[in-house]
Each structure stands twice: as structure tokens, then as C-alpha cells.
Amino acid sequence: MKNSILNFEREVIDNISVTDYKTLDLNSLRDLLNNKSYLKYIELKYNDLIENVSYKYYKNSAYWDLLLVMNNRDALFDMVYNFDTVVDIVDEITENYFRKDYQGKVSEEFILWYKENKKIKISNLNENNVILFILKDEILSEVIRNIKYGI
């Protein structure tokens, strides 16, 4: 997801350069988001990639991060996944947590209880991520100019 219209500062943590998403001044963007006439609400399909959503509505995948920032989302954790993917996520979380850190220290019954509750929690969060708001086409170029050049 290197293709982006937004310019964020980079921060080096343990010799790894990471994007600092908090460096973007969002005041003007937030003002636009308060004007509901500029927004369009869309329903995501299971396993939609944010780059594909950007391309579908704007004919350019480079607006993916604008969609994430507008919706206060994370590209990996705040999208909509089908049930099989949710189960895979829960299985991996459980495996990484209980099999490594607590191997032999908790019962199988507890692990099964944890997995079921985690599936319910993630499924509920998943359903909250179905709706995404995007900028209408007619305001998009103005917003991009404002973000990039402060116009």
C-alpha cells in the first residue's frame, strides 16, 4: 500500500521505518466530514480490499489512505471479513497466545471458551465495519488540493 496521495512523516523504530499517521493535519478534513452533503455511504462486501474500494469509486487506488483516515480505520483490522476469515483470525490469535505463552497452563475447555467468545466479539466488530463513508466525486479534487497544497 505504498501508493498514496497523503504525505505522512516517517518514524524509525528499532531500525524499521514506519509511517506516522498522526502527523497529518486533519482539521480541514474534519470540517468537510461534518458536511454530510459531501459524503456518500457505501456498504462493503466481505473481504473487500481498501485499494479496490478506492479504485471502484474513484478510478484510482491511490486514495486508499484517505478513505482509512476519513473513517478512522486500519487497513488490516477494520475491514469486513467473511466468517471463515474471522475463524482463521481467531484460530491464529488463540494459537499464538495460548500455545506459546501459556502452553500447558490452561485447560482445553478454557481455550475453547476463549475462542468462541473471541469469534463473537470479532464478528460483532466485523459487522460494524460494513458501512464506509467516502467523499462524493465532485468534492474529491478540492479535498485533495487542500490536503496536498493547503489551498
Summary of the structure (lengths in Angstrom):
residues: 151
radius of gyration: 19.0
end to end distance: 26.1
largest distance: 60.4
contacts: 360
relative contact order: 0.18
helix: 57%
strand: 13%
